[in-house]
């Protein structure tokens, strides 16, 4: 396969290079990733400043570029300009920290896989459930197995897979669960502070969402040491609401 790797943690991130080490043994691999951390930028793209690509030298001269943009920028620039091939698959990660529930709306990791799907290229967003992961290598091997599955079995156009893996040996996980993502809001708070000049400033924070019980939900499955895989569509239309919405009156009354 021809594989494009990216992330939202930056070109130097360990998870990215674990994927590269794993996939480059058997596949043609390119990397186009942000030149610095771009976590939680969502699906933003750069419009009001130029994008710049710095080529990174590797031992086997694979195409590796650092971009001064977002993960979505990286996918666009890779496909439209930098690479001399169209990838068979685009993999974003390995992200330290889970991307489950409402977090997928903010995640740069997930947005890169979504951007791949918009181009009708199979995409995987892969995250490991730890802020200081120990088992990047096993996560990379699982991702390669999943990528081979995708090429064999296919996934629908403009659908991608969001994968979250416990930070334990794969053999010690509870297995794999195909899940829906949790749409309940994470408990949030604002930490208000005052700087040395007596001006207020704010930190946004959130608490752990203690989802439990329904193992068909990504967070709950991950908390029970399952690998969670969620298929996500780019089409966000609420088809159930189309017909009811057509009954509304859209005329301005005088």
N, C-alpha and C positions, 0 to 999 in steps of 0.2 A: 504493500500500500504506500501511497504518497500521503504523508501526515504533516499537517501544520499544527504546531504547538504555540500556545499563548497563555497568558494569565493576567491577573490584576495586581500581582505582588511585585512585579518588576523583573527585569532581565536576569538579575542575579539570584533570584529566589531558588531555594534548594528543591522545592517540589517540581518546578519546571525542568530542572536539569536531571532529576530522577526519571521523569518521563522521557527525556531525550536519551538518557543512557539505556533505558529499557527498549524503546522503540527503534533506536538507530541500529540495533543489532540485526534486525530483520526487515526494516522498512526504510524508505527514503524519507528523510525528516528535514523539515525547515522550522525555524523559530522566528516569529515576529511578535515581540512583546514590548510593553511599556518600558521606558528607560528608568522608571522609578515606580514606587508603589502607587497604585490607582484604585485601592479598595473602595467599595461602596460608591462608585461613580455611576452606577446603573448603566443605562444604555446610551449615555451621552456621547456625542461626537464633537470634534473640533471644527469650528467654522470661521473663527475670527483671528486665527493666527496660522502660519504655515506649519505643516507637518514636516518633520525632518527624520530621516532614517540613517542611523549609524550602523555600518556593517561590523559585525563581531567576528574575529578570526577564530576558527576551530581547527583541530588537528586534521580533520578530513574535508575541510572546505565546504561543509554544508552551509546553505544560506541561513544566516542568523542575523537578525536586525533588531536594534533597539529603537523604539519610536517615542517621540515626545508627545504622545497622545494617549487616548483611552484604549481599553481593550477592543471596543467596537471599531475605533480608528485602525487598529492593528489588522483586523480582519479585512477591512475594506482596502487598505493600502497593499496588503499582501496579495489579494486576489486581483486587484485592478492594475497593479504596477510592479511590485517587487519580485514576484515569483514567475518563473517561466513554465509553470504547470498549475493546473487546477487541482487542489488537494482532493483526495478521496474521502478525507475525514479531517475535522478540526477538533482538537482537544484542548480544553482550557483548564489549567490547574498545575499541580495539585495545590489547592488552596488550604492553608492551615486554618481550621475553624469551619464548622458546618455551614452550609448554605441550604437551609430548610425553611419551611413556613413562609412568612411574609418577607424574610430576608432575600428571597430570590428576586424580589422587585428592585432591590438596591444593589445587588451584587454585580461587580464588574466581571467576576469569573463567569457567572451565568449569562451575562449579556454577550460575551464573546461567543458562547455556544449558540445563543439565539441569533446572533448575526450570521453565523455559519448557516443556520437553518433557513434564514431569509434568502440566502443564496442557493438554497436547495442542496446544501452540502451537509452530510450527517455530522452532528455535533455532540460532544460530550462535555459537560461541566463536572469536574470531579473535585471533591473536597474531603478532607480527613478531619475527624471530629476531635481536634486538639489544637490548642494555640501553640504548642511546642511538640510537634509530631515526632514519634520515634520510628514509625513503620511506613515511611515514604516508599521504600523499595517494594514492599508487598502490595501497597496501594497501586503502584505503577504496573506491577504484574497483573493485578486484577483488571486494571483499565485496558491493558493490551488484550486480555481474554475477552473483555466486553466488546472492544473494537472489532475483533475477529468475528464475534457473534453478529454484530451489526452488518458487516460486509456479507456475511452468509445469509442472514435472515431479512435484512433491510428494515428500515423504519420509514414511515410516511414522509413525504416532502413537507418541509417547514415544521417538523417536529424534532426535538432534540431530547437528550436524556440528561437529567440532573441526578448525579450520583454522590452519595455521602457514605463514607466508610469509617467505622470505628477505628481508633488508633490502637489496635491490637493485632496480633498475628491473624491472618485470614482464617486459619483453621480453628481459632478460638471464637470467631464470630458466631452468632446464632443462625446464620444463613443469609439469604438474600430475600428481601421483600419488595414487591412491586407496589408502589404507594401513590396516593394522591398527596398534594402538598397542603399543609395546614394554612388556612387563610385567617385564623384568629390573630388579632394584634398581639405583639409581644409587649409585656409590661414595660412602660417607658417612664423616664423622669428627666427633668432638667436640673442640672446642678448650677445654681447661680452663684457667682463669685464677684469680688471687687478687686481691681488691679491697684497697683501702687499709686496711680493718679486718681483713684476713687471712681473710676468708670466701671460699670457693670459689664461682665461678660458671662457667657454660658457654655456649658458642656452638655451635649446630649448623651444620655446613657440609657441602657436597658437592662432588665433583669432576666434571668433564665426563665423560659416558658416551660413550666412543669407539665408538659403534655404526657399523658399516660393512658393506657387502656386500649385504644383502637390501633392495632398494629398496621392498619391500612393507611395510617397517616405517617408522613415521613419522619417527623420529630419523634413520635412515639416509638416507631420501629428502631430508629437510631439509638434512642435511650435504652432500648432493650438489647443492644449490641447486634442488631441486624444491619446489614448493608441495605440502604434504601435507594431504590431507583425509581424516579418519577419521570414519565414522558410528558413533555410540555409542548404545547402548540403555540405557534406565533399568532394564529388567528384568535383574537381576544373577543370576538363578537359574542354577545349573549343571545344565542339563537332562541332560547325560551321566551325572551322578552321582545323579540322582533314583532310578532303579531299584536300583542297587547299595546305596544308603543304606536302602532299604526292607527289605533282607535282614538288617540288623543286629538284634540282640536288645535291646529297650529295656525289659527287665524287671529290676527290682532283685532280685538273688539274696539270699535269707536266709542 
